[in-house]
Amino acid sequence: MSLLPRRPALTFATAGVLVAGLAIGSGVGPSVAADRDGVSAREGFPAAGGTSGYRGRNQTSDGKPGIVVGPPVNRRGKAAVVANETAYEIAPGVTLREWDQIDGRQPVGQVKINLVTVNLDAPNLSFGPLTGSFVTTRRTVSQLGRWNNALTAVNGDFFDIGRTDGPLGVTVDPAEGILTGSRDGWIPGVNSTLWFDGSGPHINPISVQYRLRQRPGLIVNGFNHPIVPKGRIGIFTHEFNRTKGYLVTDGKKRAREVVLRKNRVVSNKPTLSNGLKIRSKDRVIIGAGSAAAQLKSLRKGQKVTLAKRIEGGRPTAAISGDRPLLVNGVRTVINNTIAHPRTAVGIDADGRKLYILVVDGRSTTSRGYTMVELADFMTALGVENAINLDGGGSSAMYTRTGSGAMGIVNEPSDGGERKVANAFGLMYAGELPPVINLTPVPTPTPTPTVTPTTPSPAP
């Protein structure tokens, strides 16, 4: 396994076996009816209904309402019914399985599931974030997948939809390093990240720590991050593309903007620019509240240097979600009443299998999953650690299909693909062999051939 460069044998088991553990709907840990899973607003990041582009209470970037579901159906330990199942080996060590899982939970008693399973010991595999030209450039998952020649791509991080359009978590590119990140996460104590190093994949909180050497007392909230709270500063680079004015301070006018060019101050003003192109050698520092006053003393021509480090790991590639679903086998989510389309990634106990999952939702044929259902599904797969990526209308899976062609295999809830801030990609470096059909074929039942008989002559 290697890591994804930027820009340009698995045993098959039937779905019925894998979903057996989901029959009672919440077989691991406590289940508490809630729709927030601990999401709370903090200073500089408004609660749902505020001006922020993210509506946290619905657990998706779009903030659209999910489906309120009834209690899980008691199936007395029996597995949910599996229908319309197909399965293919789309590359050595990589399988795609799709099916309808009928469990009777109302108001829509089934979900449509798309699952890619990756054997991490297989050759020619690499992983990483897929982004557009800039971190604020939104593209569809299929566009990001095609541009990076991905074998599989799914939507990635939550993002500041309709405002700055920037991702809210940590993004680390194998070639270009840290693209985005924040000090505390946009939901402190909740956010988690899927990241890779030489030993393979990991899921745990990662934070990006920056500081100004000449002003060590200033707290850097984020790097190319769309939130600059009062009392903190944010750092923006060419990867952010253009300045966003007071959107990053949530409209707060007590702010200051300092532009560095080759580590020298070239401008320092008490108003924030909007639409200023950030040059490749520039750094734009924005302070809000008391931090704006501290930036005032930086003089034109003064040298200002930045120091950075990452806490929580040493990733060579990373992409965030909003929270973990499972930590060392323990379910960490509680919402079991609101269903949405979902995207998730899980790692098995040995760290040798990676599961990439998209569950359709908000439709008459697929209700979506609650967070508890999503975590329990991962447990049934044998996953030890799993992360929830963005969902809702963002959920999309682009991959190689049973015909060998590339395309979107799920049914996005908006009726078509949404443009997203980034994607998570699986690459295959070798020449792709033909797709192998793994779908169990029913044993044919022979139809007896009727042999004509000649009537006996009358006695």
C-alpha positions as CSV (number, residue, x, y, z in Angstrom):
1,M,0.0,0.0,0.0
2,S,1.2,3.5,-0.8
3,L,-0.2,7.0,-0.6
4,L,-2.1,8.8,-3.3
5,P,-0.1,11.3,-5.3
6,R,-2.0,14.6,-5.9
7,R,-3.4,15.6,-9.4
8,P,-1.9,14.3,-12.3
9,A,-7.5,-11.7,-2.5
10,L,-10.6,-11.1,-0.6
11,T,-13.0,-13.9,0.3
12,F,-16.6,-13.0,-0.7
13,A,-19.3,-13.3,1.9
14,T,-23.0,-12.7,1.2
15,A,-24.7,-9.6,2.5
16,G,-27.0,-11.8,4.6
17,V,-24.1,-13.0,6.7
18,L,-22.7,-9.5,7.2
19,V,-26.0,-7.9,8.2
20,A,-26.9,-10.5,10.7
21,G,-25.6,-8.4,13.5
22,L,-27.9,-5.6,12.5
23,A,-31.1,-7.5,13.0
24,I,-32.1,-5.8,16.3
25,G,-30.9,-2.4,15.0
26,S,-28.8,-1.4,18.0
27,G,-26.9,-4.4,19.3
28,V,-23.8,-2.7,20.5
29,G,-23.8,-0.3,23.4
30,P,-26.6,2.0,24.6
31,S,-29.1,3.6,22.2
32,V,-30.5,7.0,23.1
33,A,-32.9,8.9,20.9
34,A,-31.2,12.1,19.9
35,D,-30.4,14.0,16.7
36,R,-27.4,16.0,17.6
37,D,-24.9,13.4,18.8
38,G,-23.2,16.0,21.1
39,V,-22.9,18.7,18.4
40,S,-22.7,22.2,20.1
41,A,-22.0,25.6,18.8
42,R,-19.0,27.6,20.0
43,E,-17.9,31.1,19.8
44,G,-17.1,31.9,16.2
45,F,-19.2,29.0,14.9
46,P,-22.9,29.7,15.0
47,A,-25.5,27.1,16.0
48,A,-27.9,25.6,13.5
49,G,-30.1,28.3,12.0
50,G,-27.3,30.9,12.2
51,T,-25.3,32.4,9.4
52,S,-22.8,29.5,9.1
53,G,-23.0,27.3,6.0
54,Y,-22.9,24.2,8.2
55,R,-26.1,23.1,10.1
56,G,-24.7,20.7,12.6
57,R,-27.9,19.4,14.2
58,N,-28.7,17.5,11.0
59,Q,-25.2,15.9,10.8
60,T,-24.8,16.9,7.1
61,S,-23.4,20.0,5.4
62,D,-26.6,20.7,3.6
63,G,-28.8,21.0,6.8
64,K,-31.7,19.4,5.0
65,P,-34.1,17.4,7.3
66,G,-33.6,13.7,7.5
67,I,-36.3,11.0,7.9
68,V,-37.6,10.5,11.4
69,V,-37.7,6.7,11.8
70,G,-39.7,4.5,14.2
71,P,-38.1,2.0,16.5
72,P,-36.1,-0.9,15.1
73,V,-38.1,-4.0,14.2
74,N,-37.6,-6.9,16.6
75,R,-36.6,-9.7,14.3
76,R,-35.8,-12.2,17.1
77,G,-32.2,-12.4,16.1
78,K,-32.9,-13.0,12.4
79,A,-31.0,-11.2,9.7
80,A,-32.6,-8.5,7.6
81,V,-33.7,-9.7,4.1
82,V,-31.2,-9.0,1.3
83,A,-32.5,-8.3,-2.2
84,N,-31.0,-7.3,-5.6
85,E,-27.5,-8.2,-4.5
86,T,-24.6,-7.9,-6.9
87,A,-20.9,-8.2,-6.2
88,Y,-17.7,-7.8,-8.3
89,E,-14.0,-7.9,-7.9
90,I,-13.1,-4.6,-9.6
91,A,-9.4,-4.9,-9.0
92,P,-7.1,-7.4,-7.2
93,G,-8.1,-7.2,-3.6
94,V,-11.0,-4.7,-4.1
95,T,-14.6,-5.7,-4.3
96,L,-17.8,-3.7,-4.9
97,R,-21.0,-5.0,-3.4
98,E,-24.5,-3.5,-3.7
99,W,-27.8,-4.6,-2.3
100,D,-31.1,-3.6,-0.8
101,Q,-31.4,-4.4,2.9
102,I,-35.0,-4.8,3.9
103,D,-35.5,-4.5,7.7
104,G,-39.0,-3.2,8.0
105,R,-38.1,-0.1,10.0
106,Q,-40.6,2.6,9.1
107,P,-41.5,4.9,7.3
108,V,-39.3,3.3,4.6
109,G,-38.5,-0.3,5.5
110,Q,-35.3,-0.7,3.5
111,V,-32.0,0.9,2.6
112,K,-29.8,0.8,-0.5
113,I,-26.2,0.0,0.3
114,N,-22.9,0.4,-1.7
115,L,-19.8,-1.1,-0.2
116,V,-16.2,-1.2,-1.4
117,T,-14.0,-3.6,0.6
118,V,-10.2,-3.2,0.2
119,N,-7.5,-5.7,1.1
120,L,-4.7,-3.5,2.2
121,D,-2.1,-6.2,1.5
122,A,-3.0,-6.2,-2.2
123,P,-0.5,-4.5,-4.5
124,N,-0.7,-1.2,-6.4
125,L,-3.1,0.5,-4.0
126,S,-2.9,4.1,-2.8
127,F,-5.1,6.5,-0.9
128,G,-5.6,10.2,-0.3
129,P,-7.7,13.3,-0.5
130,L,-9.0,14.5,-3.9
131,T,-9.3,18.2,-4.3
132,G,-10.0,20.7,-7.0
133,S,-7.7,23.5,-8.0
134,F,-8.1,25.1,-4.6
135,V,-9.6,24.0,-1.3
136,T,-12.5,26.3,-1.9
137,T,-13.3,24.9,-5.4
138,R,-16.2,22.6,-5.3
139,R,-16.5,19.7,-7.8
140,T,-18.6,16.6,-8.1
141,V,-17.2,13.3,-6.8
142,S,-17.1,11.9,-10.3
143,Q,-15.1,14.9,-11.5
144,L,-12.6,14.5,-8.7
145,G,-12.4,10.8,-9.3
146,R,-11.8,11.1,-13.0
147,W,-9.2,13.9,-12.7
148,N,-7.2,11.7,-10.3
149,N,-7.8,8.4,-12.2
150,A,-9.3,7.0,-9.0
151,L,-10.6,3.4,-8.8
152,T,-13.1,4.5,-6.1
153,A,-13.9,8.0,-4.8
154,V,-16.5,9.1,-2.2
155,N,-17.4,12.5,-0.9
156,G,-15.1,13.6,1.9
157,D,-15.1,16.3,4.6
158,F,-18.0,18.5,5.8
159,F,-17.7,22.0,4.4
160,D,-18.8,25.6,4.8
161,I,-21.5,25.2,2.1
162,G,-22.7,28.3,0.3
163,R,-20.3,30.6,2.1
164,T,-16.6,30.1,1.7
165,D,-17.1,26.5,0.5
166,G,-13.9,25.5,2.4
167,P,-13.6,22.1,4.1
168,L,-13.9,22.2,7.9
169,G,-11.4,19.5,8.9
170,V,-7.8,18.5,8.3
171,T,-6.6,17.9,4.7
172,V,-3.1,16.6,4.2
173,D,-1.9,15.9,0.6
174,P,1.0,13.4,0.0
175,A,2.7,15.8,-2.4
176,E,1.8,19.3,-1.0
177,G,1.5,18.6,2.7
178,I,-1.1,20.4,4.9
179,L,-3.8,22.0,2.9
180,T,-6.4,22.8,5.6
181,G,-6.7,22.3,9.4
182,S,-7.6,23.8,12.7
183,R,-6.3,23.9,16.3
184,D,-9.4,22.5,18.1
185,G,-11.6,21.2,15.3
186,W,-14.8,22.8,14.3
187,I,-16.6,20.8,16.9
188,P,-14.1,20.7,19.8
189,G,-13.8,17.3,21.4
190,V,-15.8,15.6,18.6
191,N,-14.0,15.8,15.2
192,S,-11.9,13.0,14.0
193,T,-9.7,12.3,10.9
194,L,-8.9,9.4,8.6
195,W,-5.2,9.5,8.0
196,F,-2.4,7.3,6.6
197,D,1.3,6.8,7.3
198,G,3.7,4.1,6.3
199,S,1.9,1.5,8.5
200,G,-1.5,2.0,7.0
201,P,-4.8,3.8,7.9
202,H,-5.7,5.3,11.3
203,I,-8.8,7.1,12.7
204,N,-8.4,9.6,15.5
205,P,-8.4,13.3,16.2
206,I,-5.7,15.3,14.4
207,S,-5.0,19.0,15.0
208,V,-2.9,21.5,13.0
209,Q,-0.9,23.8,15.3
210,Y,0.5,27.0,13.8
211,R,2.2,29.9,15.6
212,L,3.7,33.2,14.7
213,R,7.3,33.2,16.0
214,Q,7.3,37.0,16.4
215,R,3.9,37.0,18.3
216,P,3.9,33.8,20.3
217,G,0.9,35.0,22.4
218,L,-1.4,34.9,19.4
219,I,-3.5,31.8,19.0
220,V,-3.8,30.5,15.5
221,N,-7.2,29.0,15.1
222,G,-6.7,27.5,11.7
223,F,-4.9,27.1,8.4
224,N,-7.1,27.8,5.3
225,H,-10.0,27.2,7.7
226,P,-13.2,29.2,7.2
227,I,-13.6,30.1,10.9
228,V,-11.7,32.9,12.7
229,P,-13.2,33.2,16.2
230,K,-12.9,36.3,18.4
231,G,-9.5,36.5,20.0
232,R,-7.8,34.3,17.4
233,I,-6.1,34.5,14.0
234,G,-6.4,32.5,10.8
235,I,-3.8,31.9,8.2
236,F,-4.7,31.7,4.5
237,T,-2.5,30.7,1.5
238,H,-2.7,30.4,-2.2
239,E,-4.6,27.1,-1.8
240,F,-7.6,29.1,-0.4
241,N,-7.6,31.0,-3.7
242,R,-9.2,34.3,-2.7
243,T,-10.0,36.2,0.5
244,K,-13.6,35.9,1.7
245,G,-14.0,39.2,3.6
246,Y,-16.0,39.1,6.8
247,L,-17.4,35.6,6.1
248,V,-14.5,34.1,8.0
249,T,-15.3,36.2,11.1
250,D,-19.0,35.5,10.8
251,G,-19.7,39.2,10.0
252,K,-17.7,40.6,13.0
253,K,-16.2,43.9,11.9
254,R,-13.5,44.2,14.6
255,A,-10.9,42.5,12.4
256,R,-7.5,43.1,10.8
257,E,-5.8,41.7,7.7
258,V,-2.0,41.4,7.4
259,V,-0.4,40.2,4.1
260,L,3.0,38.6,4.1
261,R,5.1,38.1,1.0
262,K,8.2,36.0,1.3
263,N,7.8,36.3,5.1
264,R,7.7,40.2,5.0
265,V,4.7,42.3,5.9
266,V,3.5,44.1,2.7
267,S,0.2,45.4,4.1
268,N,-1.6,45.8,7.4
269,K,-5.1,47.2,7.4
270,P,-8.2,47.3,9.7
271,T,-10.6,46.1,7.0
272,L,-10.8,42.7,5.4
273,S,-10.5,42.3,1.6
274,N,-13.0,40.3,-0.3
275,G,-11.9,38.5,-3.5
276,L,-8.2,39.3,-3.2
277,K,-6.2,36.6,-5.1
278,I,-3.7,35.1,-2.7
279,R,-0.4,34.7,-4.5
280,S,1.7,31.6,-4.3
281,K,4.3,33.3,-2.0
282,D,1.8,35.2,0.1
283,R,0.3,34.5,3.5
284,V,-2.8,36.4,4.6
285,I,-3.3,36.6,8.4
286,I,-6.7,37.6,9.7
287,G,-7.3,38.4,13.3
288,A,-10.7,38.9,15.0
289,G,-11.5,40.7,18.2
290,S,-8.6,41.2,20.6
291,A,-6.3,39.4,18.1
292,A,-6.9,42.2,15.6
293,A,-5.4,44.7,18.0
294,Q,-2.3,42.5,18.5
295,L,-1.7,42.3,14.8
296,K,-1.8,46.1,14.5
297,S,1.8,46.4,15.7
298,L,3.2,44.5,12.8
299,R,5.0,47.0,10.6
300,K,5.5,47.0,6.8
301,G,8.7,45.3,5.9
302,Q,8.9,43.4,9.2
303,K,9.9,39.8,9.0
304,V,7.2,37.3,10.2
305,T,7.7,33.6,10.2
306,L,5.4,30.7,10.9
307,A,6.0,27.4,12.7
308,K,3.7,24.4,12.3
309,R,3.2,20.9,13.6
310,I,0.5,18.3,13.7
311,E,-0.8,16.7,16.9
312,G,-2.3,13.3,17.0
313,G,-0.1,11.6,14.4
314,R,2.3,12.1,11.6
315,P,0.1,11.8,8.5
316,T,1.3,11.7,5.0
317,A,-2.3,11.9,3.8
318,A,-5.4,12.8,5.7
319,I,-9.1,13.8,5.3
320,S,-11.5,14.5,8.1
321,G,-15.1,13.8,8.9
322,D,-17.2,15.2,11.8
323,R,-16.9,12.3,14.3
324,P,-15.9,8.7,14.9
325,L,-18.5,6.0,14.8
326,L,-16.5,3.4,16.5
327,V,-13.3,3.7,18.6
328,N,-11.6,0.4,19.3
329,G,-14.8,-1.4,18.8
330,V,-16.9,0.8,21.0
331,R,-19.8,2.7,19.5
332,T,-19.5,6.4,20.1
333,V,-22.7,7.8,18.6
334,I,-26.2,8.0,20.0
335,N,-28.6,9.2,17.3
336,N,-31.1,6.4,16.5
337,T,-34.1,8.5,15.3
338,I,-32.9,10.6,12.3
339,A,-31.9,8.9,9.1
340,H,-29.9,10.5,6.3
341,P,-27.8,9.4,3.4
342,R,-24.4,8.5,4.9
343,T,-20.8,8.0,3.8
344,A,-18.3,6.3,6.1
345,V,-15.0,4.6,6.2
346,G,-14.0,1.8,8.6
347,I,-10.8,-0.2,9.4
348,D,-10.9,-3.8,10.7
349,A,-9.1,-4.9,13.9
350,D,-6.0,-6.0,12.1
351,G,-5.7,-2.9,10.1
352,R,-5.6,-4.9,6.9
353,K,-9.0,-4.2,5.5
354,L,-10.6,-0.9,4.7
355,Y,-14.4,-0.5,4.1
356,I,-15.8,2.4,2.1
357,L,-19.6,2.7,2.5
358,V,-22.3,4.8,1.0
359,V,-25.9,4.4,2.2
360,D,-28.6,6.1,0.1
361,G,-31.4,8.0,1.8
362,R,-34.2,10.6,1.8
363,S,-36.1,8.6,-0.8
364,T,-39.1,6.3,-1.1
365,T,-36.8,3.3,-1.7
366,S,-34.1,4.0,0.8
367,R,-34.6,5.9,4.1
368,G,-30.9,6.2,5.0
369,Y,-29.3,5.2,8.2
370,T,-29.3,6.7,11.7
371,M,-25.8,7.2,13.3
372,V,-26.4,4.1,15.5
373,E,-27.4,2.0,12.5
374,L,-24.3,3.2,10.6
375,A,-22.0,2.2,13.6
376,D,-23.8,-1.1,14.1
377,F,-23.4,-1.9,10.4
378,M,-19.7,-1.3,10.7
379,T,-19.5,-3.5,13.7
380,A,-21.2,-6.3,11.8
381,L,-18.5,-6.0,9.1
382,G,-15.8,-6.6,11.8
383,V,-14.7,-2.9,11.9
384,E,-12.9,-1.7,15.0
385,N,-12.5,2.0,14.1
386,A,-14.8,4.0,11.8
387,I,-15.5,7.6,10.8
388,N,-18.5,9.4,9.6
389,L,-17.8,11.6,6.5
390,D,-20.2,14.2,5.1
391,G,-23.6,12.9,4.1
392,G,-27.0,14.1,2.8
393,G,-26.9,15.2,-0.7
394,S,-23.1,15.0,-0.7
395,S,-23.1,11.2,-0.4
396,A,-21.9,9.7,-3.7
397,M,-19.7,6.8,-4.8
398,Y,-17.8,6.8,-8.0
399,T,-16.1,3.5,-8.9
400,R,-15.6,0.8,-11.4
401,T,-18.9,-1.0,-12.1
402,G,-19.7,-4.6,-13.1
403,S,-19.3,-3.7,-16.8
404,G,-15.8,-2.4,-16.2
405,A,-16.9,1.2,-16.8
406,M,-16.5,4.0,-14.3
407,G,-19.5,5.8,-12.9
408,I,-21.6,6.8,-9.9
409,V,-23.2,3.6,-8.5
410,N,-25.5,5.0,-5.8
411,E,-28.5,7.3,-6.1
412,P,-27.6,10.8,-4.6
413,S,-30.6,12.2,-2.7
414,D,-30.5,15.5,-4.7
415,G,-31.4,13.6,-7.9
416,G,-27.8,14.2,-9.1
417,E,-24.3,14.7,-7.8
418,R,-23.7,17.7,-5.6
419,K,-20.4,19.6,-5.9
420,V,-18.4,19.0,-2.8
421,A,-15.2,20.5,-1.3
422,N,-13.1,17.3,-1.5
423,A,-13.3,13.5,-1.8
424,F,-11.5,10.5,-0.5
425,G,-9.9,8.4,-3.2
426,L,-8.6,4.9,-3.7
427,M,-6.1,4.5,-6.6
428,Y,-4.9,1.4,-8.4
429,A,-1.5,1.8,-10.2
430,G,-1.4,-1.3,-12.2
431,E,-3.2,-2.4,-15.4
432,L,-6.8,-3.3,-14.4
433,P,-7.8,-6.9,-15.2
434,P,-11.3,-7.8,-16.2
435,V,-14.0,-7.4,-13.6
436,I,-14.9,-10.7,-11.9
437,N,-18.6,-11.3,-11.1
438,L,-18.8,-12.6,-7.5
439,T,-22.6,-12.6,-7.2
440,P,-23.9,-16.0,-6.1
441,V,-25.7,-17.7,-8.9
442,P,-28.7,-19.9,-7.9
443,T,-28.3,-23.5,-8.7
444,P,-30.4,-24.2,-11.8
445,T,-33.3,-26.5,-11.4
446,P,-33.6,-28.8,-14.4
447,T,-37.0,-28.9,-16.1
448,P,-38.0,-32.5,-16.9
449,T,-38.5,-33.2,-20.5
450,V,-41.8,-34.9,-21.3
451,T,-41.3,-37.9,-23.5
452,P,-44.2,-38.5,-25.8
453,T,-45.8,-41.9,-25.4
454,T,-47.6,-44.0,-28.0
455,P,-51.0,-45.2,-26.8
456,S,-51.2,-49.0,-26.5
457,P,-53.3,-50.7,-29.1
458,A,-56.8,-51.7,-27.9
459,P,-57.0,-55.3,-26.9
